[in-house]
Amino acid sequence: MLDANIQSFLRSSRDAASKEAALRSADAYADLGAQSLQYGLNISEDTWRATFRTRNAQVLVRQMMRQGMVEAMELTPPPQMDHLLWSKVEALNLEPVTMQLVNFCGWSEPRARAAERRYRRFYFLKALFPGKSASPSDEIDQYWHQHIINTAKYAIDCMNVAGVFLHHDFLSPDDPVDAKTLEKLRLETWIAYELLFDEPYEETLGEAFLQRWPNA
C-alpha cells in the first residue's frame, strides 16, 4: 500500500509541468523530502526509501516474469554488501574521468556527477565478482569507456580495488546465445544495484517514483 502522503505528493506533482519537472530532477532522498515539505507534507527519507523498496528491481522483475514481459529464468542470487571492497571503490579518484565527460564530451557537470555515482556502484559490482560480467546502462558504459582510455590509471585502479584487471567484455545482441546471456546479466545487475544501494539503476529517484507508481 502506497504511503498516503507520498500518494498525495505524487498526485500534486502531476498537476503542473514545473512541479513534475522538479520531481523528475530529484536524485536523492533528501531532495524528495525537501520537495514534499514545500507541499506541507513531512515525508522522511526513511519513508521514501522504504517505499522505493516495495517496487525495486527485484519486485519488478518478478512481476515482469509472471506477466510474460521478460522470459522466466533462474537468476543468480544477489550479492551481499562487501564493506571493505566498497571502501576501496569509494576511495577511487574519478574526478579526471568526470571532467573528461564535461570538457571533451559535452556533458553537463550535474549529469557527469550523477553518472560518476552510478558508475562507482557498477564498478563495485564488477569488482565483487571479477570473473563475471555485469551489464552497464548506456550512460555507465560511456563513463566506463572514459575511465578505460586512461589506460595506466584504469589498470592501477583495478589492481587497487579488485587485485585484477577488470575487462570490458563484449557480447553481441545479434547472437541468440549472447542475447540471452545479456538479458540475464541486465536483470541481475539491475536487481543487485537496487538492492544494495536503494536507488534506481538508470533513472533519477523522482523519475522512478513517477514511472513505478503511475496511478498514484
DRENSEDO-109824 format. One line per 2 residues: number of its first residue (from 1); their letters; for each residue x, z, y of C-alpha. Coordinates in nm, 3 decimals. Layout:
N
NUM = A = X,Z,Y  ...;
! end
This chain:
216
1 = ML = 0.000,0.000,0.000  0.146,-0.105,0.333;
3 = DA = 0.204,0.181,0.577  -0.084,0.179,0.830;
5 = NI = 0.148,0.197,1.132  0.362,-0.090,1.007;
7 = QS = 0.049,-0.292,0.934  -0.073,-0.231,1.290;
9 = FL = 0.268,-0.322,1.430  0.286,-0.649,1.237;
11 = RS = -0.065,-0.747,1.344  0.001,-0.676,1.710;
13 = SR = 0.333,-0.864,1.694  0.148,-1.177,1.584;
15 = DA = -0.081,-1.162,1.887  0.172,-1.322,2.123;
17 = AS = 0.462,-1.562,2.073  0.700,-1.343,2.272;
19 = KE = 0.622,-1.038,2.060  0.664,-1.232,1.737;
21 = AA = 0.994,-1.381,1.859  1.123,-1.033,1.942;
23 = LR = 1.031,-0.913,1.594  1.197,-1.211,1.428;
25 = SA = 1.522,-1.130,1.609  1.523,-0.768,1.486;
27 = DA = 1.803,-0.738,1.233  1.845,-0.362,1.195;
29 = YA = 1.609,-0.079,1.107  1.694,0.084,1.440;
31 = DL = 1.570,-0.234,1.615  1.241,-0.217,1.425;
33 = GA = 1.200,0.149,1.515  1.266,0.080,1.883;
35 = QS = 1.024,-0.213,1.895  0.748,-0.015,1.725;
37 = LQ = 0.786,0.259,1.987  0.703,0.000,2.254;
39 = YG = 0.359,-0.025,2.092  0.322,0.352,2.080;
41 = LN = 0.395,0.366,1.706  0.662,0.611,1.593;
43 = IS = 0.781,0.445,1.272  1.101,0.596,1.136;
45 = ED = 1.389,0.392,0.997  1.328,0.559,0.658;
47 = TW = 0.968,0.435,0.659  1.077,0.080,0.741;
49 = RA = 1.343,0.093,0.469  1.105,0.234,0.207;
51 = TF = 0.852,-0.036,0.291  1.111,-0.311,0.255;
53 = RT = 1.196,-0.184,-0.092  0.836,-0.241,-0.205;
55 = RN = 0.888,-0.616,-0.159  1.260,-0.657,-0.203;
57 = AQ = 1.409,-0.941,-0.406  1.374,-0.764,-0.740;
59 = VL = 0.999,-0.717,-0.685  0.956,-1.072,-0.552;
61 = VR = 1.147,-1.235,-0.839  0.933,-1.053,-1.096;
63 = QM = 0.619,-1.174,-0.918  0.755,-1.529,-0.892;
65 = MR = 0.831,-1.537,-1.264  0.485,-1.406,-1.355;
67 = QG = 0.322,-1.671,-1.135  0.541,-1.953,-1.268;
69 = MV = 0.708,-2.015,-0.931  1.051,-1.986,-1.095;
71 = EA = 1.142,-2.023,-1.460  1.122,-1.698,-1.654;
73 = ME = 1.472,-1.599,-1.763  1.673,-1.296,-1.867;
75 = LT = 1.873,-1.176,-1.567  2.184,-0.960,-1.575;
77 = PP = 2.102,-0.601,-1.470  2.201,-0.546,-1.105;
79 = PQ = 2.527,-0.359,-1.041  2.572,-0.007,-0.914;
81 = MD = 2.744,0.060,-0.582  3.123,0.096,-0.612;
83 = HL = 3.207,0.301,-0.305  3.585,0.265,-0.339;
85 = LW = 3.561,-0.113,-0.356  3.313,-0.120,-0.068;
87 = SK = 3.553,0.084,0.147  3.818,-0.183,0.087;
89 = VE = 3.576,-0.458,0.187  3.474,-0.266,0.498;
91 = AL = 3.843,-0.240,0.594  3.891,-0.619,0.594;
93 = NL = 3.972,-0.764,0.934  3.731,-1.058,0.957;
95 = EP = 3.748,-1.090,1.334  3.963,-1.408,1.319;
97 = VT = 3.710,-1.572,1.085  3.416,-1.477,1.303;
99 = MQ = 3.582,-1.612,1.615  3.669,-1.940,1.439;
101 = LV = 3.298,-1.998,1.393  3.236,-1.920,1.759;
103 = NF = 3.528,-2.111,1.908  3.551,-2.412,1.677;
105 = CG = 3.213,-2.446,1.503  2.985,-2.382,1.800;
107 = WS = 2.812,-2.075,1.658  2.677,-1.812,1.897;
109 = EP = 2.855,-1.480,1.869  2.540,-1.293,1.752;
111 = RA = 2.491,-1.548,1.474  2.856,-1.523,1.370;
113 = RA = 2.843,-1.141,1.371  2.531,-1.144,1.155;
115 = AE = 2.698,-1.388,0.914  3.005,-1.164,0.901;
117 = RR = 2.791,-0.868,0.796  2.620,-1.066,0.523;
119 = YR = 2.944,-1.231,0.409  3.116,-0.893,0.380;
121 = RF = 2.844,-0.781,0.142  2.856,-1.107,-0.055;
123 = YF = 3.235,-1.072,-0.077  3.181,-0.723,-0.222;
125 = LK = 2.956,-0.870,-0.492  3.213,-1.139,-0.565;
127 = AL = 3.493,-0.880,-0.587  3.282,-0.649,-0.803;
129 = FP = 3.298,-0.899,-1.091  3.596,-1.128,-1.014;
131 = GK = 3.545,-1.337,-1.327  3.182,-1.410,-1.249;
133 = SA = 3.034,-1.637,-0.986  2.796,-1.531,-0.711;
135 = SP = 2.563,-1.756,-0.515  2.619,-1.768,-0.138;
137 = SD = 2.350,-1.870,0.107  2.433,-2.175,0.320;
139 = EI = 2.538,-1.954,0.612  2.753,-1.728,0.395;
141 = DQ = 2.909,-2.033,0.230  3.012,-2.168,0.571;
143 = YW = 3.163,-1.833,0.661  3.342,-1.822,0.325;
145 = HQ = 3.495,-2.165,0.388  3.631,-2.047,0.723;
147 = HI = 3.785,-1.745,0.550  3.939,-1.958,0.276;
149 = IN = 4.105,-2.211,0.509  4.318,-1.924,0.639;
151 = TA = 4.489,-1.955,0.302  4.756,-1.688,0.342;
153 = KY = 4.516,-1.431,0.488  4.249,-1.508,0.229;
155 = AI = 4.496,-1.463,-0.058  4.616,-1.130,0.082;
157 = DC = 4.259,-1.011,0.143  4.165,-1.097,-0.216;
159 = MN = 4.461,-0.907,-0.359  4.399,-0.604,-0.137;
161 = VA = 4.032,-0.585,-0.233  3.998,-0.723,-0.586;
163 = GV = 4.355,-0.750,-0.713  4.297,-1.117,-0.798;
165 = FL = 4.229,-1.440,-0.609  3.855,-1.489,-0.567;
167 = HH = 3.793,-1.858,-0.631  3.516,-2.061,-0.475;
169 = DF = 3.358,-2.209,-0.787  3.170,-2.537,-0.781;
171 = LS = 2.855,-2.607,-0.979  2.664,-2.932,-0.934;
173 = PD = 2.289,-2.903,-0.872  2.259,-3.255,-1.015;
175 = DP = 2.382,-3.139,-1.356  2.091,-2.984,-1.555;
177 = VD = 2.316,-2.718,-1.711  2.477,-2.632,-1.376;
179 = AK = 2.139,-2.632,-1.203  2.004,-2.369,-1.443;
181 = TL = 2.319,-2.160,-1.400  2.292,-2.190,-1.022;
183 = EK = 1.931,-2.073,-1.025  2.021,-1.770,-1.236;
185 = LR = 2.314,-1.685,-1.006  2.097,-1.729,-0.699;
187 = LE = 1.836,-1.487,-0.827  2.091,-1.233,-0.947;
189 = TW = 2.284,-1.242,-0.618  1.964,-1.213,-0.417;
191 = IA = 1.846,-0.913,-0.619  2.182,-0.735,-0.620;
193 = YE = 2.230,-0.779,-0.246  1.888,-0.643,-0.152;
195 = LL = 1.901,-0.353,-0.397  2.246,-0.241,-0.282;
197 = FD = 2.201,-0.288,0.093  1.825,-0.256,0.154;
199 = EP = 1.824,-0.566,0.374  1.724,-0.930,0.320;
201 = YE = 1.993,-1.164,0.197  1.924,-1.457,0.430;
203 = ET = 1.660,-1.387,0.693  1.655,-1.111,0.953;
205 = LG = 1.466,-0.792,0.879  1.196,-0.893,1.125;
207 = EA = 1.151,-1.231,0.957  1.137,-1.064,0.617;
209 = FL = 0.851,-0.838,0.724  0.659,-1.128,0.876;
211 = QR = 0.710,-1.352,0.572  0.664,-1.094,0.297;
213 = WP = 0.353,-0.936,0.448  0.175,-1.245,0.586;
215 = NA = -0.169,-1.086,0.561  -0.085,-0.750,0.718;
! end
